[in-house]
């Protein structure tokens, strides 16, 4: 898929509160939770998040230092509370980078440190994951 198309899909999901696909979370992100936790601990991040897109669907996961895991819309909402004044502007900066990484077959993973003065320090995380080649299974979110 073209980078610009991926950007539009990410903007719809992450900025305009479009829906996200639980099946895509399960397919491309769920198996990486242990790796994300290990990377977060290694890098001493306060939280880490990853986004993915496949066949028009978007998914997201956010893990806090406490171990709490947020999936899809809950992850986006949690990130909005962590970045109350900067969520939209940060996403506008990150989405083109995320889209390029996804286009290149990588899942964008970002660890975030909260500096002593309360400022955020965002950086691509040390964990990098290739994407699954085929995503076509649809699974309903468990109740």
Buried (B, 14 or more C-beta within 10 A) or exposed (E): EEBEEBBEBBBBBBBEEBEBBBBBBBBBBBEBEEBBBEBBEEBEBBBBBBBBBBEEBBBBBBBBBEEEBBBBBBBBBBBBEBBEEEBEEBBEEBBBEBBBBBBEEBBBBBBBBBEEEEEBEBEBBEBEBEBBEEBEEEEEEEE
